[in-house]
Amino acid sequence: MNQHCIILGAPVDSGQSNPGCLMGPASYRVAGLASALEELGCTVQDQGDVAPRPANAAACNNPAVHSLPETIAWTEALSAAAQDAASQGFPIFLGGDHSLSLGTVAGVAAHARAMNRSLFVLWLDAHSDFHTPMTTGSGNLHGTPVAYISGRSDFDSFPPFPDPVPAERICLFGIRSVDPAERTALGEHGITPVDMRELDERGFVAPLRAFLDQVRAANGMLHVSLDVDFLDPAIAPAVGTTVPGGATFREAHLVMEMLHEARLATSLDLVELNPFLDERGRTARLMVDLTASLMGRKVFDRTNRTS
């Protein structure tokens, strides 16, 4: 892709209850992310880890919610950093739990608005992450970013999302764990996830290609948010929210190669890697390999096909 890639660490651990995601950025670096990108002809600028702003007092009427001030502080810091990075190149945000996307997507949305272009979001995840701080039963704010991105209410303590993304520009892909309250809310907002049942029936290509065609037709900018639990835990064990039946090695690389061929992606989250749960860096290396596929590395050489 020959992109100017800007790496930003986001060691966020406040959005969930399994400590360890804050070590994610270091693991991606040790797994060779920068060198993998450079081998593909990309220029790489690692700007280090973002630091959260000082946390101010914040309260929520849902007693289950925890770490709200810290998560808001991260959202503010990451939004500013993401908007700046998006104006310079292709930002890659190394997480950290998925609550980091409250900030990263806000930042790239502000950049898209400044460019007078529509932002689209491809959410590669086992979960829909469509709770609000008032509806979450676990109190884990990593389950709320898509609700925030789409403009749902009950985010009063958070900075206003700069340009809410309408339902038709959000693709929840690979979903296989949705709470009843989320399912109802998704229906009310007109969001139909591309769940694993649909992918089993139709395959990965047709639904993804249809979404990418929408992005292309609108001359849109595409933010890709890749959660480790999009992948089957048999190949990616380093996540605290494992859900069986995820994407296989080949399916995941197919998605990334399709994204590369479409040339539409403009920013990327890598989230929910918990190195404490990994097996000798296996998951970190796979996530690096998938990023390389997005940037142009071919896992399977199609030039030598004879039939």
C-alpha positions in Angstrom: 0.0 0.0 0.0 3.1 2.2 0.4 1.4 4.2 3.2 2.9 6.5 5.7 1.9 4.5 8.8 1.7 6.3 12.1 1.8 3.9 15.1 0.2 5.0 18.3 0.1 2.9 21.4 -3.1 3.0 23.5 -2.4 1.0 26.7 -6.0 1.3 27.8 -7.1 -1.2 30.5 -10.0 0.7 32.1 -12.8 -0.6 29.8 -12.9 -4.2 31.0 -12.2 -6.4 34.0 -9.3 -8.7 32.9 -6.0 -6.9 33.5 -3.4 -7.2 30.8 -4.5 -5.3 27.8 -2.2 -2.4 28.8 0.7 -4.6 27.7 -0.7 -4.9 24.2 1.2 -2.1 22.5 4.6 -3.4 23.7 3.7 -6.9 22.4 2.8 -5.6 18.9 6.1 -3.8 18.8 8.1 -6.9 20.0 6.2 -9.0 17.4 7.7 -6.8 14.7 4.9 -4.6 13.5 7.1 -1.8 12.3 9.5 -4.0 10.4 6.6 -5.9 8.7 5.2 -2.7 7.4 8.6 -1.4 6.3 9.2 -4.6 4.3 6.0 -3.8 2.4 7.4 -0.3 1.4 5.5 1.6 4.0 7.2 4.4 5.9 6.7 4.0 9.6 6.6 6.6 12.4 6.1 5.2 15.8 4.9 8.1 18.0 5.0 6.0 21.2 2.1 5.6 23.6 -0.6 8.1 24.1 -1.0 9.3 27.7 -4.4 9.8 29.2 -5.4 13.3 30.3 -5.9 13.9 34.0 -9.1 12.2 35.1 -11.9 14.5 36.3 -14.8 13.4 38.5 -17.6 11.7 36.5 -20.6 9.7 37.7 -23.1 7.3 36.1 -26.5 6.3 37.5 -25.7 2.7 36.6 -23.9 1.4 39.6 -22.3 -1.4 37.6 -20.1 1.0 35.6 -16.5 1.3 36.7 -13.5 3.3 35.7 -15.7 6.0 34.0 -13.3 9.0 34.7 -10.3 7.1 33.4 -12.1 6.0 30.3 -13.3 9.5 29.6 -9.7 10.7 30.0 -8.5 8.2 27.5 -11.3 9.1 25.1 -10.3 12.8 25.2 -6.6 12.1 24.7 -7.0 9.5 22.0 -9.5 11.6 20.1 -7.0 14.5 19.8 -4.1 12.1 18.9 -6.2 10.3 16.3 -7.3 13.5 14.6 -3.8 14.7 14.4 -2.4 11.4 13.2 -5.2 11.0 10.5 -4.1 14.3 9.0 -0.6 13.0 8.6 -1.0 9.5 7.3 -2.5 6.1 8.1 -2.8 5.7 11.9 -2.6 2.3 13.5 -3.8 2.3 17.1 -2.3 -0.5 19.3 -4.5 -1.5 22.1 -5.5 -1.7 24.8 -9.1 -2.8 25.3 -11.9 -1.8 22.9 -13.0 1.2 24.9 -10.0 2.9 23.1 -12.2 3.2 20.0 -14.4 5.7 21.9 -11.5 8.1 21.3 -9.8 6.8 18.1 -13.0 6.8 16.0 -14.0 10.2 17.4 -10.7 11.5 16.2 -10.9 10.1 12.7 -14.5 11.2 12.4 -13.5 14.7 13.2 -10.8 14.4 10.5 -13.3 13.0 8.0 -15.6 15.9 8.7 -12.8 18.4 8.2 -12.1 16.7 4.8 -15.8 16.9 3.9 -15.9 13.1 3.5 -18.1 10.4 5.0 -16.6 8.1 7.6 -17.5 4.4 7.4 -16.7 1.9 10.2 -15.9 -1.8 9.7 -16.2 -3.5 13.1 -14.5 -6.9 13.1 -15.6 -8.4 16.4 -17.4 -11.2 18.2 -19.5 -8.6 20.0 -21.7 -5.7 18.8 -20.5 -3.3 21.5 -23.8 -1.5 21.3 -24.4 -0.9 25.0 -24.5 2.5 26.6 -23.2 3.3 30.1 -26.8 3.0 31.3 -27.6 -0.4 29.7 -24.4 -2.3 30.3 -24.9 -5.0 32.9 -21.2 -5.8 33.3 -20.2 -2.2 33.7 -17.4 -2.8 31.2 -17.2 0.3 28.9 -15.4 -1.7 26.1 -18.9 -2.8 25.2 -20.1 0.7 24.3 -18.0 2.2 21.4 -20.4 1.4 18.6 -23.3 3.0 20.5 -21.2 6.1 21.0 -20.1 6.2 17.4 -23.7 5.9 16.2 -24.9 8.7 18.4 -26.9 6.9 21.0 -27.8 8.8 24.1 -26.6 8.2 27.7 -23.0 9.4 27.0 -23.5 12.7 28.8 -20.2 12.5 30.6 -18.2 11.9 27.4 -17.2 14.5 24.9 -19.9 14.9 22.2 -19.1 12.6 19.3 -18.0 14.9 16.5 -20.1 13.5 13.7 -22.3 10.4 14.5 -22.0 7.7 11.9 -25.4 6.5 10.6 -26.4 2.9 10.5 -25.8 2.4 6.8 -22.2 3.3 7.2 -21.4 0.8 10.1 -20.7 -2.8 9.3 -20.6 -5.1 12.3 -18.8 -8.2 10.8 -18.3 -11.6 12.4 -20.7 -11.0 15.3 -21.6 -14.0 17.4 -22.4 -12.6 20.9 -25.1 -10.0 21.3 -27.1 -9.3 24.5 -30.9 -9.1 24.3 -30.8 -5.4 25.1 -28.2 -4.8 22.4 -30.2 -6.8 19.9 -33.3 -4.6 20.5 -31.3 -1.4 20.3 -29.6 -2.5 17.1 -33.0 -3.1 15.5 -34.3 0.3 16.6 -31.3 2.0 15.0 -31.5 0.0 11.8 -28.2 -1.8 12.2 -28.2 -5.5 11.1 -24.9 -7.2 12.0 -23.2 -9.5 9.6 -23.1 -12.4 12.0 -21.3 -15.7 11.7 -24.6 -17.5 10.7 -24.8 -15.2 7.7 -21.1 -15.7 6.9 -21.5 -19.5 7.2 -24.3 -19.3 4.7 -23.0 -16.7 2.2 -19.3 -16.7 2.8 -17.1 -13.8 3.7 -16.7 -12.2 0.2 -20.2 -11.1 -0.8 -21.2 -9.2 2.4 -17.8 -7.5 2.7 -17.6 -6.6 -1.0 -21.1 -5.1 -0.7 -20.1 -2.8 2.1 -16.8 -1.8 0.4 -18.8 -0.9 -2.7 -20.8 1.5 -0.5 -17.6 3.1 0.8 -16.3 3.5 -2.7 -19.5 5.0 -4.1 -19.5 7.6 -1.4 -15.7 8.3 -1.7 -15.7 7.5 2.0 -13.0 7.1 4.5 -12.9 3.6 6.2 -11.9 3.0 9.8 -11.2 -0.7 10.5 -11.5 -1.9 14.1 -10.0 -5.4 14.6 -10.7 -7.1 17.9 -8.7 -10.2 18.7 -12.0 -12.0 19.5 -13.1 -11.7 15.8 -10.7 -14.6 15.4 -11.4 -18.1 16.6 -9.8 -18.6 20.1 -8.1 -21.7 18.7 -5.8 -19.5 16.7 -5.9 -16.4 18.9 -6.1 -17.3 22.6 -4.8 -14.0 24.0 -8.2 -12.3 24.7 -10.3 -12.1 27.9 -13.6 -12.4 26.0 -13.2 -15.6 24.0 -16.2 -16.7 21.9 -16.0 -20.0 20.0 -16.7 -20.1 16.3 -14.7 -17.0 15.1 -12.9 -16.4 11.9 -10.3 -18.9 10.8 -6.7 -18.1 9.7 -7.7 -18.2 6.1 -11.0 -16.2 6.5 -9.2 -13.5 8.5 -6.5 -13.1 5.9 -9.1 -13.1 3.1 -10.8 -10.1 4.8 -7.5 -8.3 5.1 -6.5 -9.0 1.5 -9.9 -7.8 0.3 -9.4 -4.6 2.3 -6.0 -4.1 0.7 -7.3 -4.7 -2.8 -10.1 -2.2 -2.2 -7.6 0.6 -1.2 -10.3 2.2 1.0 -9.0 1.7 4.6 -7.7 4.9 6.1 -7.1 3.9 9.8 -6.9 0.8 12.0 -7.5 -0.3 15.6 -5.8 -3.4 16.9 -7.6 -4.1 20.2 -8.1 -6.5 23.1 -4.8 -8.3 22.9 -4.0 -9.5 26.4 -0.4 -10.8 26.3 -0.8 -12.4 29.7 -3.1 -14.9 28.1 -1.0 -15.5 25.0 1.1 -18.5 24.0 4.6 -17.3 23.3 3.4 -14.3 21.4 1.3 -16.4 19.0 -1.7 -14.0 18.9 0.4 -10.9 18.7 2.3 -12.3 15.7 -1.0 -13.3 14.0 -2.4 -9.7 14.5 0.8 -8.3 13.0 0.5 -10.7 10.0 -3.1 -9.6 9.5 -2.0 -6.0 9.5 0.6 -6.8 6.9 -2.1 -8.4 4.8 -4.1 -5.3 5.0 -1.1 -3.4 3.8 -0.4 -5.7 0.9 1.4 -8.9 2.0 0.1 -11.9 0.1 -0.4 -15.0 2.2 -1.2 -17.1 -0.8 0.5 -16.4 -4.1 -2.2 -16.4 -6.7 0.2 -15.8 -9.7 1.2 -19.4 -9.9 -2.2 -20.9 -10.3 -2.6 -23.3 -13.1 -6.4 -23.8 -13.0 
